[in-house]
Amino acid sequence: MLVLFGWVKEAKEIASALSCHCYRCQRKRAWEHWKETEWVSFFMIKTIPFLSKSYVVCSACRESVLLNREQVALLEVEAKLPRLAAFLEEHQLSQKTEVQRNFLLAQREQNQSRE
């Protein structure tokens, strides 16, 4: 008997999540909520959802940030979106040196003063 099984990844946009500054494209952008699901498939048919991940993705540069369950819960309450925006800012700046951070923050201030 031949049994064919494998893995299938499916990613889809859930909704527009929030609007905050993206340090990669240097503008205030809309961020989208995406969900990626890995499925076990039998005979090329998705049958069992195996693993699920949630991301927020910048609508312009497609920078993605993986979210944990607590952060996904922040998406559901509009009053808690500033906490998620602060997390995104900290995440994007976390791998920068102090000089790079200061430069990016100064660039942000200049961009906001022009708008």
N, C-alpha and C positions, 0 to 999 in steps of 0.2 A: 504494500500500500504506500502510495506517495503522498506525503503531507508537505505542503509548501507554506512556510511561515516566514515572517520578517518584521521589520520596523518601518513605520511611516511617520514622518514629521509633518505636522500641519500647523501653520501660523496664520492667524487672522486678526484683523483690527477689531477691537471691541468698541471703542469710543474715543472721542477726543477727551484727553485727560485734564490738562491744565495748560496755562500759558505762563511761561517764565523764561528767564534769560538762558541762552545756550552759549557756553564759553567756547565751543568749537566754531560756530558760525558767527559769533559776536553780535547777536541780535536777540530781541525778545521774540520767541517763537511759540507756536502751539506744539504741545507734546501729545502724542497719541498713545493709548493703552493697547498693547498687543498681547495676545495669549498664544503660546506655542504648546502643542500637545503631541506627545509621542504615543503612537498606537502600536499594539501588537496586531499583525495582520495574518490571516489565514487565507490562502488562495487569493491573494491580492485584495482582500476585503478587510477594511478596518473593523476590528472586533472589540478589543479591550483597550481603553485608555490607560497608558502605563505611567506617564510622567507629564506633569503640567508646569509651565513656567510663565510668569507674567513679566512684561517689560514696559517701559515707557520709551518712546522713540521720538526724537526731534523730527518735525515734519519737513525741515529743509535739508539738513545734512545727514539725517538718518542715524545719528548717534543713539545708541541704545543703552539702557541701564536696567539691569536685572533687579526686580523687586522681590522682597520677601512678603510673607502673609500680612504682617502688620502694615507695611507700606501699601499693599493693595487695598487694605481696609481704609486707609486714608483717602483713597480715590473716591470712595463711596460717600464721603461726608464733605460737602463743599467748604465748610468752615475749617477743615483740617488740611486743605490744599496748600496753605502757606508752609506747613511743616514738611510736606512732600517737596515743595519748591526749595526749601532750605537743604533738604537731603540731596537733591539733585545738584545744587550748587556745590555743596561740600564734596560730593562724589566726583564731580568734574575737576575740582581743584585739588583733590587729595593726592594726586600723583605729580603735582607741580612743585617746584622749588619755591622758596619764599620770594625770590626775585620775579619768577614767572607769575606767581599769584598776584603780587603787587601790580605788575604790568597789566594783567587781565582785568583786575578790578579798576584800574585807572582807565583802561579802554572802555569798560562798561559805563563808567561815570561820564566820559566824553560822549559816548553814543546817546545816553539818556539826556544829556543837556542839549543836544542837537534836536532831539525829537519834541 
